[in-house]
């Protein structure tokens, strides 16, 4: 098989490496695999494994198994028509007008999502030509892949324009956004001004677009994470490849790049140390680069508990498991150094006690009166974060209330913090939640990446925080998010949408405006994402009585107009 065929085959698993292995050497000698480099020393290995033996994944390091990410649009809105209230509340609309006239001109915005409905007027310029520079559709295999990439089909702007002139555009450019999530984000962030902005406009209506349609995660990952059938799930490996594609495209054009991600996951340490975080940090550390990432919609989901354990103190967490669903993967993280054990009681009263959090053995537990299979895997020091990790995989869990008892022997006088996360809402096939949850530290990855501009959502009509939006800080108590942006009932080219992904879309448009002013117009040509954070922090709206940085608001509500009012005295 060719490497392209291996990447597409369900018989080949994706594994992430934090090095670029020498072909045919070491553990890979004699193995059936192919390697695709990502960058910054990261590679993806496509490795032949028997699909039915899913437990073999437990023989790999935690960080080597790609995490699955889901979409962060929470609701389809009920409002009708178009208005610019959200854009005005964020100070975006005001700086589109003279004298600044910041429309994202000269900036490339990349959307890593579900694709785009490229025929819409919101993505055409005044001459009817497409503002989309390219589409890389990872789901299509019959066309030509991008240069230096081994799968998917790339459509250039010339091909898109040719399709727009054809009677049946989709016969020529077959990529399409079936769900609408990517289209909604791209139009809110960078939709064209239609009828002078009276009918529609996005935040950066003259930016040019690069679109990556992510392919769905392979079945072995869906089985490992016990995802519901039909759930939209995207592999960390494909997301990193999408970032690489966008970065290489911007390098070739010598243009500023804004990455916009409306996806997230609750898998991981929540410290910003995953391989995807690391790669995003590397890209955004370069000149003229920034990544704007939504903080997720897990704040009111009931999927997180945390605690501070001291010597000899026992704590309990009660988990209500709903009917239906295949099960779920739950992660228990604690700071090092610590020793802890876990006990699990089923709804029927059966008890598994003394699960050692230091053990590296994979342990399976079956119950007499329940059909649940509980698989436990310990990692004394997780390789990326340095934290202690205990994975609990509940397969066919019995509905009812499960009780987790945690005994932590803290080796530090001030105690040890621990966190337990369930998967994001769309990855749970049942109504499952903790009875006494903790809404803080519910930002989704990769918004914890230190180089990213992380965004939570608020309602611009009421001024209140969107209750479902994720909250900071990180698990190692680093200040996140950076800012809040409007994310409720946001007008898009396919109707109103709500969720932190829409807040990230508007914030990405604001970042494109800033990049136009700084780099394209030469006011600060060496700007990176760090400088954009600083500029936006200057104008952020902060309320009296709230301490900043805030777990909900970060450094405040984005307001680009106020940013330039502050900058007026500096430049």
C-alpha positions as CSV (number, residue, x, y, z in Angstrom):
1,X,0.0,0.0,0.0
2,X,1.1,3.6,-0.6
3,X,1.4,6.0,2.3
4,X,-1.8,7.8,1.0
5,X,-3.7,4.5,1.1
6,X,-2.4,3.8,4.6
7,X,-3.5,7.2,5.8
8,X,-7.0,6.6,4.5
9,X,-7.3,3.0,5.6
10,X,-9.1,2.1,8.8
11,X,-6.5,-0.7,9.4
12,X,-3.8,1.9,10.1
13,X,-3.9,3.8,13.4
14,X,-2.6,7.3,13.8
15,X,0.0,7.9,16.6
16,X,1.6,11.2,17.5
17,X,5.3,11.4,18.1
18,X,7.3,14.3,19.6
19,X,10.2,13.4,17.3
20,X,10.8,12.6,13.7
21,X,11.8,8.9,13.7
22,X,14.4,7.4,11.5
23,X,12.7,5.1,9.0
24,X,13.2,1.4,9.8
25,X,15.0,1.9,13.0
26,X,14.3,1.1,16.7
27,X,10.8,0.1,17.5
28,X,9.7,0.7,13.9
29,X,12.1,-1.9,12.5
30,X,10.0,-4.4,10.4
31,X,6.7,-2.6,11.2
32,X,4.1,-1.7,8.6
33,X,3.8,2.1,8.8
34,X,4.4,5.4,7.1
35,X,5.4,8.8,8.6
36,X,4.1,12.3,7.9
37,X,6.1,15.1,9.5
38,X,4.1,18.0,11.0
39,X,6.7,20.4,12.2
40,X,8.5,21.5,15.4
41,X,9.7,18.0,15.8
42,X,6.2,16.5,15.7
43,X,5.3,13.6,13.4
44,X,2.2,11.5,12.7
45,X,2.8,7.7,12.3
46,X,0.2,5.6,10.5
47,X,0.7,2.2,12.0
48,X,-1.0,-1.1,11.0
49,X,-2.9,-2.6,14.0
50,X,-5.8,-5.0,14.3
51,X,-8.8,-2.8,14.6
52,X,-10.6,-5.2,16.9
53,X,-7.9,-5.1,19.6
54,X,-8.6,-1.6,20.8
55,X,-7.0,-2.2,24.2
56,X,-3.6,-2.3,22.5
57,X,-3.8,1.5,22.5
58,X,-3.0,1.3,26.3
59,X,0.5,0.1,25.4
60,X,1.3,3.6,24.0
61,X,2.1,6.8,25.9
62,X,-1.0,8.9,26.6
63,X,0.2,11.8,24.4
64,X,0.8,9.5,21.5
65,X,-2.9,8.6,21.2
66,X,-4.7,11.4,19.2
67,X,-7.4,13.1,21.2
68,X,-10.8,13.7,19.5
69,X,-12.2,17.2,19.2
70,X,-15.8,18.3,18.7
71,X,-17.7,21.3,17.4
72,X,-18.4,24.2,19.8
73,X,-21.6,25.6,18.4
74,X,-24.2,25.1,21.1
75,X,-27.5,26.2,19.6
76,X,-29.2,27.3,16.4
77,X,-30.7,30.8,17.1
78,X,-34.3,31.7,16.9
79,X,-33.9,35.4,15.8
80,X,-34.6,36.6,12.3
81,X,-32.8,38.9,10.0
82,X,-29.5,40.6,10.2
83,X,-28.2,43.3,12.6
84,X,-24.8,44.6,13.6
85,X,-25.4,44.9,17.3
86,X,-22.7,42.3,18.2
87,X,-20.2,43.8,15.9
88,X,-20.8,47.2,17.3
89,X,-20.7,46.0,20.9
90,X,-17.2,44.6,20.2
91,X,-16.1,47.9,18.6
92,X,-15.5,46.0,15.3
93,X,-18.1,47.8,13.2
94,X,-16.8,51.3,14.1
95,X,-13.3,50.7,12.9
96,X,-14.5,49.3,9.6
97,X,-15.4,52.9,8.8
98,X,-13.0,55.8,7.9
99,X,-10.5,56.9,8.9
100,X,-9.2,53.5,10.0
101,X,-11.2,51.4,7.4
102,X,-10.1,48.1,8.9
103,X,-11.7,45.3,6.9
104,X,-9.0,42.6,7.2
105,X,-7.5,43.7,3.9
106,X,-4.3,41.8,3.1
107,X,-4.8,39.3,5.9
108,X,-5.4,35.5,5.5
109,X,-7.9,33.9,7.8
110,X,-7.8,30.1,8.1
111,X,-10.8,28.1,9.3
112,X,-10.2,24.5,10.5
113,X,-13.7,23.2,10.6
114,X,-16.5,21.5,8.6
115,X,-15.8,23.2,5.3
116,X,-17.6,26.0,3.7
117,X,-20.6,26.7,1.4
118,X,-18.4,28.5,-1.1
119,X,-21.2,29.5,-3.5
120,X,-22.7,31.9,-0.9
121,X,-22.6,35.7,-1.7
122,X,-20.9,36.2,1.7
123,X,-17.7,34.7,0.3
124,X,-17.6,36.7,-3.0
125,X,-15.9,40.0,-3.7
126,X,-17.6,43.0,-5.4
127,X,-16.8,41.4,-8.8
128,X,-18.4,38.1,-8.0
129,X,-15.1,36.3,-7.6
130,X,-14.3,34.1,-4.7
131,X,-12.4,35.5,-1.7
132,X,-11.4,31.9,-0.8
133,X,-7.8,31.3,-1.7
134,X,-8.0,27.5,-1.3
135,X,-10.0,24.7,0.2
136,X,-8.2,21.6,1.4
137,X,-10.9,18.9,1.9
138,X,-9.4,16.1,4.0
139,X,-12.5,13.9,3.4
140,X,-12.2,13.7,-0.4
141,X,-9.6,11.2,-1.9
142,X,-10.2,11.3,-5.6
143,X,-8.6,14.7,-6.3
144,X,-5.1,16.0,-6.0
145,X,-3.7,16.5,-2.5
146,X,-1.8,19.7,-1.6
147,X,1.9,19.7,-2.3
148,X,3.8,17.9,0.5
149,X,0.6,16.4,1.9
150,X,-0.5,12.9,1.4
151,X,-4.3,12.9,1.5
152,X,-7.4,14.9,0.8
153,X,-8.2,17.1,-2.2
154,X,-7.1,20.7,-2.7
155,X,-9.1,23.3,-4.7
156,X,-7.4,26.5,-5.7
157,X,-9.1,29.9,-6.1
158,X,-9.0,29.5,-9.9
159,X,-10.9,26.2,-9.6
160,X,-13.4,27.7,-7.3
161,X,-14.0,30.6,-9.6
162,X,-14.4,28.3,-12.5
163,X,-17.0,26.3,-10.6
164,X,-18.9,29.5,-9.7
165,X,-19.2,30.3,-13.4
166,X,-20.5,26.8,-14.1
167,X,-24.2,25.8,-14.2
168,X,-23.5,23.1,-11.5
169,X,-20.6,24.4,-9.3
170,X,-20.5,21.3,-7.1
171,X,-19.7,19.0,-10.0
172,X,-16.3,20.9,-10.3
173,X,-15.6,21.7,-6.7
174,X,-17.1,18.8,-4.7
175,X,-16.2,20.0,-1.3
176,X,-19.2,21.2,0.7
177,X,-20.1,22.0,4.3
178,X,-23.0,19.7,5.2
179,X,-23.4,20.7,8.8
180,X,-23.0,24.5,8.3
181,X,-20.7,25.0,11.4
182,X,-17.7,26.1,9.3
183,X,-19.8,28.3,7.1
184,X,-21.4,30.0,10.1
185,X,-18.0,30.7,11.6
186,X,-16.4,31.9,8.4
187,X,-19.3,34.3,7.6
188,X,-19.4,35.8,11.0
189,X,-15.6,36.3,11.0
190,X,-15.1,37.4,7.4
191,X,-18.4,37.5,5.5
192,X,-18.5,40.1,2.7
193,X,-20.3,43.3,2.9
194,X,-23.6,42.9,1.0
195,X,-25.6,45.9,0.1
196,X,-23.1,48.1,1.8
197,X,-23.3,46.1,5.0
198,X,-27.0,46.6,5.3
199,X,-27.9,43.0,4.3
200,X,-24.8,41.3,5.8
201,X,-21.2,41.8,6.9
202,X,-18.7,39.9,8.8
203,X,-16.0,41.3,11.2
204,X,-13.3,41.3,8.5
205,X,-15.2,41.4,5.2
206,X,-12.1,41.9,3.0
207,X,-9.8,39.2,4.5
208,X,-9.0,36.3,2.2
209,X,-9.9,32.8,3.4
210,X,-8.1,29.4,3.5
211,X,-10.5,26.6,4.4
212,X,-9.7,23.2,5.7
213,X,-12.5,20.7,5.9
214,X,-11.4,18.3,8.7
215,X,-12.1,14.6,8.1
216,X,-14.0,12.6,10.7
217,X,-11.9,10.6,13.2
218,X,-11.2,7.0,12.4
219,X,-13.3,4.2,13.9
220,X,-10.6,2.9,16.2
221,X,-10.5,6.3,18.0
222,X,-14.3,6.4,18.2
223,X,-14.3,3.0,19.7
224,X,-11.5,3.8,22.2
225,X,-13.3,7.0,23.4
226,X,-16.7,5.2,23.1
227,X,-18.2,8.1,21.1
228,X,-21.8,8.0,20.1
229,X,-22.6,6.9,16.6
230,X,-22.8,9.9,14.3
231,X,-21.0,12.4,16.6
232,X,-18.8,14.9,14.8
233,X,-15.3,14.1,16.0
234,X,-11.9,15.1,14.6
235,X,-8.5,13.6,15.3
236,X,-5.7,15.7,16.8
237,X,-3.5,14.4,14.0
238,X,-5.7,15.9,11.2
239,X,-6.0,19.2,13.1
240,X,-2.2,19.5,13.3
241,X,-2.0,18.8,9.6
242,X,-4.6,21.5,9.0
243,X,-2.5,24.0,11.0
244,X,0.5,23.0,9.0
245,X,-1.3,23.6,5.7
246,X,-2.6,27.0,6.7
247,X,0.9,28.1,7.9
248,X,2.6,26.9,4.7
249,X,0.0,28.7,2.6
250,X,0.6,32.0,4.4
251,X,4.4,31.6,4.1
252,X,4.1,31.2,0.3
253,X,1.9,34.3,0.1
254,X,4.0,36.3,2.6
255,X,0.7,37.4,4.3
256,X,-0.3,37.7,8.0
257,X,-2.3,34.7,9.1
258,X,-5.1,34.4,11.7
259,X,-6.0,30.8,12.6
260,X,-9.6,30.4,13.8
261,X,-10.6,27.2,15.7
262,X,-14.2,26.6,16.8
263,X,-13.5,23.1,18.1
264,X,-12.5,21.7,21.5
265,X,-12.2,18.8,23.8
266,X,-12.1,18.0,27.5
267,X,-9.5,15.3,27.1
268,X,-6.1,16.3,28.4
269,X,-4.5,17.9,31.4
270,X,-5.9,21.4,30.8
271,X,-2.5,22.9,31.2
272,X,-1.7,23.8,27.6
273,X,1.0,21.1,27.2
274,X,-0.5,18.8,24.6
275,X,1.3,18.3,21.2
276,X,-1.4,20.3,19.5
277,X,-0.8,23.1,22.1
278,X,2.9,22.9,21.5
279,X,2.6,23.1,17.7
280,X,0.1,26.1,18.0
281,X,2.6,27.8,20.3
282,X,5.4,27.3,17.7
283,X,3.3,28.7,14.9
284,X,1.9,31.7,16.8
285,X,5.4,32.6,18.0
286,X,6.3,33.6,14.5
287,X,5.9,37.1,13.1
288,X,2.5,38.0,11.6
289,X,0.7,34.9,13.1
290,X,-2.1,34.5,15.6
291,X,-4.5,31.8,16.7
292,X,-8.0,32.6,18.1
293,X,-9.5,29.6,19.8
294,X,-12.9,29.2,21.4
295,X,-13.1,28.2,25.1
296,X,-15.9,25.7,24.6
297,X,-19.4,25.3,26.0
298,X,-18.7,23.1,29.1
299,X,-19.3,25.7,31.9
300,X,-22.7,24.5,32.8
301,X,-22.4,20.9,31.6
302,X,-21.7,19.3,35.0
303,X,-18.7,17.5,33.6
304,X,-16.0,18.6,36.0
305,X,-15.1,18.3,39.6
306,X,-12.0,19.4,41.5
307,X,-10.7,19.4,45.0
308,X,-7.8,20.2,47.3
309,X,-6.8,17.1,49.2
310,X,-4.6,17.1,52.3
311,X,-3.0,14.3,54.2
312,X,-5.6,11.7,55.2
313,X,-8.5,13.6,53.8
314,X,-11.1,11.5,51.8
315,X,-13.3,13.1,49.2
316,X,-16.2,11.8,47.2
317,X,-17.7,12.7,43.8
318,X,-21.1,11.4,42.8
319,X,-21.7,10.8,39.1
320,X,-25.1,10.4,37.6
321,X,-25.1,8.2,34.5
322,X,-28.0,8.4,32.2
323,X,-29.7,5.7,30.0
324,X,-28.2,4.8,26.6
325,X,-24.8,5.4,25.2
326,X,-21.8,3.2,24.8
327,X,-19.9,4.6,27.7
328,X,-17.2,7.2,28.3
329,X,-13.6,7.9,29.1
330,X,-13.1,9.8,32.4
331,X,-9.8,11.4,33.3
332,X,-8.5,12.0,36.9
333,X,-5.5,14.4,37.0
334,X,-3.6,15.4,40.1
335,X,-0.5,17.5,40.8
336,X,2.7,15.8,41.5
337,X,4.2,14.8,43.9
338,X,1.2,12.9,45.4
339,X,0.0,9.4,46.0
340,X,-3.7,8.7,45.7
341,X,-6.1,5.8,45.4
342,X,-9.6,5.6,44.0
343,X,-12.6,3.5,44.9
344,X,-15.7,3.1,42.6
345,X,-19.1,2.1,43.9
346,X,-21.8,1.1,41.3
347,X,-25.4,2.1,41.6
348,X,-26.1,-1.4,42.8
349,X,-23.6,-1.1,45.7
350,X,-20.7,-3.2,44.3
351,X,-17.4,-1.7,45.3
352,X,-14.0,-1.7,43.6
353,X,-11.5,-0.3,46.1
354,X,-7.9,0.6,46.3
355,X,-7.3,1.5,42.7
356,X,-3.7,2.7,42.9
357,X,-3.1,5.9,41.0
358,X,0.6,5.1,40.8
359,X,0.2,1.8,39.0
360,X,1.1,1.7,35.3
361,X,-0.7,-1.6,34.8
362,X,-3.9,-1.8,32.9
363,X,-6.6,-3.2,35.2
364,X,-10.0,-4.5,34.2
365,X,-13.0,-4.8,36.6
366,X,-16.2,-6.7,35.9
367,X,-19.2,-6.6,38.3
368,X,-21.6,-9.4,39.4
369,X,-24.8,-7.4,39.0
370,X,-23.8,-4.9,36.3
371,X,-22.7,-5.4,32.7
372,X,-20.2,-2.5,33.0
373,X,-16.6,-3.1,32.1
374,X,-14.3,-0.7,33.9
375,X,-10.8,-0.4,32.5
376,X,-8.3,1.6,34.5
377,X,-4.9,2.8,33.4
378,X,-2.5,4.8,35.5
379,X,0.3,7.1,34.5
380,X,2.5,8.3,37.4
381,X,4.0,11.1,35.5
382,X,2.2,12.1,32.2
383,X,4.9,12.9,29.7
384,X,3.6,16.3,28.4
385,X,2.3,17.9,31.6
386,X,4.3,16.3,34.4
387,X,1.0,15.6,36.2
388,X,-0.4,12.3,37.5
389,X,-3.1,10.7,35.4
390,X,-5.7,8.0,36.0
391,X,-7.9,7.0,33.1
392,X,-11.2,5.2,33.7
393,X,-13.0,3.8,30.8
394,X,-16.6,2.9,31.5
395,X,-18.1,0.6,28.9
396,X,-21.9,0.0,29.0
397,X,-22.2,1.7,32.3
398,X,-25.3,1.0,34.4
399,X,-27.6,4.0,34.7
400,X,-27.8,5.5,38.2
401,X,-25.5,7.2,40.7
402,X,-21.9,6.0,40.8
403,X,-19.7,7.1,43.7
404,X,-16.0,7.9,43.4
405,X,-14.0,8.0,46.6
406,X,-10.6,9.7,46.4
407,X,-7.9,9.2,49.0
408,X,-4.9,11.5,48.4
409,X,-1.7,11.3,50.3
410,X,-0.3,14.8,49.7
411,X,3.5,15.0,49.8
412,X,3.3,18.8,50.0
413,X,2.2,20.7,53.1
414,X,-0.4,22.8,51.3
415,X,-2.1,19.8,49.8
416,X,-2.6,18.5,46.3
417,X,-5.2,19.7,43.7
418,X,-7.0,17.1,41.6
419,X,-9.4,17.5,38.7
420,X,-11.8,15.0,37.1
421,X,-13.2,15.6,33.6
422,X,-15.9,13.9,31.6
423,X,-15.9,14.2,27.8
424,X,-17.6,17.2,26.1
425,X,-21.4,17.1,25.9
426,X,-21.5,15.8,22.3
427,X,-19.2,12.9,23.1
428,X,-21.6,11.5,25.8
429,X,-24.4,9.4,24.4
430,X,-26.4,9.9,27.6
431,X,-27.4,12.5,30.2
432,X,-24.3,12.0,32.4
433,X,-23.0,14.6,34.9
434,X,-21.6,15.1,38.4
435,X,-24.1,15.9,41.1
436,X,-21.9,18.6,42.6
437,X,-19.9,19.9,39.7
438,X,-17.4,22.7,39.5
439,X,-17.9,25.2,36.6
440,X,-14.3,26.6,36.8
441,X,-11.5,25.1,34.8
442,X,-13.9,24.1,32.1
443,X,-12.2,25.7,29.1
444,X,-11.7,23.2,26.4
445,X,-8.4,22.3,24.7
446,X,-6.6,23.7,22.7
447,X,-7.6,27.1,24.2
448,X,-5.1,26.6,27.0
449,X,-2.2,26.9,24.6
450,X,-0.1,29.8,25.9
451,X,0.3,31.4,22.5
452,X,-3.4,31.3,21.6
453,X,-5.9,34.1,22.1
454,X,-8.6,32.2,24.0
455,X,-12.2,33.4,23.9
456,X,-15.3,32.9,26.0
457,X,-18.8,34.1,25.1
458,X,-21.3,36.7,26.4
459,X,-24.7,38.0,25.4
460,X,-24.3,41.4,23.9
461,X,-28.0,42.2,24.4
462,X,-28.0,41.6,28.1
463,X,-24.3,42.1,28.7
464,X,-24.2,38.9,30.8
465,X,-21.8,36.0,30.5
466,X,-23.1,33.1,28.4
467,X,-23.7,30.5,31.1
468,X,-22.7,27.5,29.0
469,X,-19.3,29.1,28.0
470,X,-16.2,27.5,29.5
471,X,-14.4,29.2,32.4
472,X,-10.7,29.5,33.4
473,X,-8.2,29.2,34.7
474,X,-5.9,26.4,33.5
475,X,-5.4,23.4,35.8
476,X,-1.9,24.8,36.7
477,X,-3.6,28.1,37.5
478,X,-2.3,30.1,34.5
479,X,-4.7,32.9,33.5
480,X,-7.0,32.0,30.7
481,X,-9.1,33.0,28.8
482,X,-7.7,36.2,27.3
483,X,-11.0,37.9,26.4
484,X,-14.7,37.5,26.0
485,X,-16.6,38.3,22.8
486,X,-20.3,38.2,21.8
487,X,-21.5,34.7,21.2
488,X,-25.3,34.6,21.6
489,X,-27.6,34.8,18.6
490,X,-24.8,35.9,16.3
491,X,-26.0,36.6,12.7
492,X,-24.3,34.4,10.1
493,X,-25.0,33.7,6.4
494,X,-27.1,30.6,7.4
495,X,-29.0,32.2,10.3
496,X,-28.3,33.0,13.9
497,X,-26.0,30.8,15.9
498,X,-24.9,30.6,19.6
499,X,-21.8,29.2,21.2
500,X,-18.2,30.0,22.0
501,X,-17.2,29.1,18.4
502,X,-19.2,32.2,17.2
503,X,-17.4,34.3,19.9
504,X,-14.1,33.1,18.6
505,X,-15.2,33.9,15.0
506,X,-15.9,37.6,15.9
507,X,-12.7,37.8,17.9
508,X,-10.7,36.3,14.9
509,X,-12.2,39.1,12.7
510,X,-11.1,41.6,15.3
511,X,-7.6,40.1,15.2
512,X,-7.5,40.4,11.4
513,X,-8.4,44.1,11.7
514,X,-5.5,44.5,14.2
515,X,-3.1,42.6,11.9
516,X,-4.1,44.8,8.9
517,X,-3.3,47.9,10.9
518,X,-0.1,46.5,12.4
519,X,1.5,44.5,9.6
520,X,-0.2,45.3,6.3
521,X,-0.2,49.0,6.9
522,X,3.2,49.0,8.5
523,X,2.4,50.4,12.0
524,X,4.1,47.4,13.7
525,X,5.3,45.0,11.0
526,X,6.8,42.5,13.5
527,X,3.6,41.8,15.3
528,X,2.9,38.3,16.7
529,X,-0.1,37.0,18.6
530,X,1.6,38.4,21.8
531,X,1.4,42.0,20.5
532,X,-2.2,41.5,19.4
533,X,-3.1,40.3,22.9
534,X,-1.5,43.5,24.3
535,X,-3.3,45.8,21.9
536,X,-6.7,44.2,22.5
537,X,-6.1,44.3,26.3
538,X,-5.6,48.0,26.1
539,X,-9.2,48.5,24.9
540,X,-10.9,45.6,26.7
541,X,-14.0,46.7,28.6
542,X,-13.7,45.9,32.3
543,X,-16.5,46.2,34.8
544,X,-16.0,47.7,38.3
545,X,-16.3,45.1,41.0
546,X,-14.8,42.3,38.9
547,X,-11.2,41.2,39.5
548,X,-9.1,40.8,36.3
549,X,-7.9,38.6,34.8
550,X,-11.2,36.9,35.4
551,X,-12.1,33.2,35.0
552,X,-15.1,34.2,32.9
553,X,-14.0,37.4,31.1
554,X,-10.3,37.1,30.9
555,X,-8.9,40.6,30.5
556,X,-12.3,41.9,29.6
557,X,-14.7,42.2,26.6
558,X,-13.0,42.8,23.3
559,X,-13.6,46.3,22.0
560,X,-11.5,47.2,19.0
561,X,-12.6,50.9,18.9
562,X,-11.4,51.4,22.4
563,X,-8.1,49.8,21.5
564,X,-7.5,52.4,18.9
565,X,-8.6,55.2,21.2
566,X,-5.9,54.0,23.7
567,X,-3.3,53.5,20.9
568,X,-3.9,57.1,19.7
569,X,-1.5,58.3,22.4
570,X,1.2,55.8,21.7
571,X,1.6,56.0,17.9
